[in-house]
Every structure is written in structure tokens, then in C-alpha cells.
Amino acid sequence: ILETVAMPAGTAITVDTGRRLGMGSVMSLYNMANSSAVIVGAMGGAAIEGSAGITWVFPAAAGAVAVGVVGFNLLISRAKKHG
């Protein structure tokens, strides 16, 4: 459910950035990041499930998302300060 909220915002940021830096470059980075997230998420979830059990997969995923949100906000605030 939360991904459906984040996807339009992520796409809008991608398009806005693409207008300034080149749409092809930004879209390739966006797709690479999405593909990497799918692989890392699946492998990480499997590793957590194998070592700690299924009940730890979901809290770990929520923690990973929280770290991503904080990191994204730090990067955006830094980008706004530098131009």
C-alpha cells in the first residue's frame, strides 16, 4: 500500500530531474535503482527468513524502508542547499 503512495512522487521527481539533467540518464538510473532494490530485497528477505524466521522479515523490511526514507531526505536537503 505504501509503495503505491511513493511511486507517483518518485516518478514526478524523476521527471523533474530529467528535465534538468537529461531524461535518458535519469531514467536509466531510476530503473537501475528499482532493479537493484528488487534483487537486494528478495535476497535479503530470504537470508533473514533463513536465519531468523519469517516473523523477522517484515520488521526488517520496514527498517530498510525507514533507512531509505531518511537517506532520501538527507540527499534531497543536501541537493537543495547546493543548487
C-alpha positions in Angstrom: 0.0 0.0 0.0 2.8 2.4 0.9 4.6 1.8 -2.3 1.6 3.0 -4.3 1.8 6.3 -2.4 5.6 6.6 -3.0 5.6 5.7 -6.7 3.9 8.8 -8.1 6.1 11.0 -6.1 9.3 9.1 -7.2 8.2 9.3 -10.8 7.5 13.1 -10.5 10.9 13.7 -9.0 12.5 11.6 -11.8 10.7 13.6 -14.5 11.6 16.9 -12.9 15.3 15.9 -12.5 15.3 14.5 -16.0 14.3 17.9 -17.5 17.4 19.4 -16.0 19.9 16.6 -16.4 18.6 14.6 -19.3 15.7 12.2 -19.3 17.6 9.2 -20.6 20.3 9.4 -17.9 17.9 9.9 -15.1 15.5 7.1 -16.3 18.4 4.7 -16.6 19.4 5.4 -13.0 15.9 5.2 -11.8 15.4 1.8 -13.5 18.8 0.5 -12.2 17.8 1.5 -8.7 14.5 -0.2 -8.9 16.0 -3.4 -10.3 18.7 -3.4 -7.6 16.1 -2.9 -4.9 14.1 -5.9 -6.2 17.2 -8.2 -6.1 18.5 -6.9 -2.8 15.0 -7.1 -1.2 14.4 -10.7 -2.3 17.9 -11.9 -1.4 17.9 -10.0 1.9 14.4 -11.3 2.8 15.4 -14.8 2.1 18.6 -14.5 4.2 16.6 -13.1 7.1 13.9 -15.8 6.8 16.6 -18.5 6.7 18.4 -17.3 9.7 15.8 -15.7 12.0 12.4 -16.9 10.7 9.6 -15.4 8.7 8.4 -13.2 11.6 11.6 -11.0 11.3 11.3 -10.4 7.6 8.6 -7.8 7.8 10.2 -5.7 10.6 13.5 -5.8 8.8 11.8 -4.6 5.6 10.1 -1.8 7.5 13.5 -0.8 8.9 15.1 -0.8 5.5 12.3 1.4 4.2 12.8 3.8 7.1 16.5 4.0 6.4 15.8 4.7 2.8 13.4 7.5 3.6 15.9 9.1 5.9 18.6 8.8 3.4 16.5 10.2 0.6 15.5 13.2 2.7 19.2 13.8 3.6 20.1 13.7 -0.1 17.2 15.9 -1.2 18.0 18.5 1.5 21.7 18.5 0.5 20.8 18.9 -3.2 18.5 21.9 -2.3 21.3 23.6 -0.5 23.8 23.2 -3.3 21.6 24.2 -6.1 
